Amino acid sequence: MTRGYKVVVVGGAGGIGQPMSLLMSANPHVTELAVFDVNGAPGVAADLGHCDTNTKTTGHGADDIAGALKGADLVLVPAGVPRKPGMTRQDLFNTNANINKTIAEGFAEHCPDAVAGIISNPVNSTVPIWVETLRKAGKLNNKKIYGVCTLDHVRARTFLGAHAGVVPKDVHVPVVGGHAGASILPLLSHVTPPMTFTDEERDALTDRIQNGGTEVVKAKAGAGSATLSMALAGAEFGDAILRARAGEKGIFMAAYVEQDVAGASFFATELEFGPTGEYVSNKGLPSMNDYEKAGLEKAVKELAPSVEEGIHFVCA
């Protein structure tokens, strides 16, 4: 029988954290789930404990990050304040930067061999914060520290499936770059099954994939940002890591990691997860048409200040 894994959801009582915790508690590879949050974690854990899964669930408050993280195999981090109307992801930086630095320090102390999936926005900056914090602590394995940009792929599959009249789960399209605005680069020339687009359709689909988060923020009219779709995407990422750890081969998923691509020092490409949770191969950038090459230049330009801001926050 495949061994079970301990998953920690940091920010597990929040709008993303609660549904993500529910999805992870039902994952067959999870036998222990720790819900960590500054408020409400014991209640969420008690609620999940009434679900008829094979997962033991515990709740941990602000004074027990050690209890939450100890023995973790996978740490998912949707912690932080949500985006509100009129806010960019970068507006979230000051609050969420401090939260992520503190969590990364706890990770370095209590579970440095675990995999981290960072969802807290702005991901383009928070992942560099994690990497530099762990580097300073001497506990960095940058092949296990991932920015979760799975939601960009979920949206791309959904929107492209609707465009072509096919089931979204049957769609594959590389989405590379980062996880905000123009840094999100869907490579529509590589979509399968093959699809055709007018220039107007291509532009509209690209824009919608890049700005899907803003669409949800506006639709919720001040009541929050993408929570349910992000929880689904985060759980999909977590499931991929756990299936790879359990020995399944050939699991590829794009994630935002420290790597040099087109002059960017952090970039999302399709990675193959291995049995320790680190990535074991990297597809890199596929061929691109002129439209996508122009998009790549915009993506790198968008990424540079966000990456620098995250590094400077730790290293200044």
Helices and strands as residue ranges (DSSP letters): E 5-10, H 17-25, E 30-36, H 41-48, E 56-60, H 65-69, E 74-77, G 89-92, H 93-110, E 115-118, H 123-136, E 145-147, H 150-164, G 168-170, E 175-177, G 181-183, E 184-186, G 188-190, H 199-210, H 212-220, H 228-245, E 252-261, E 264-273, E 279-282, H 290-315
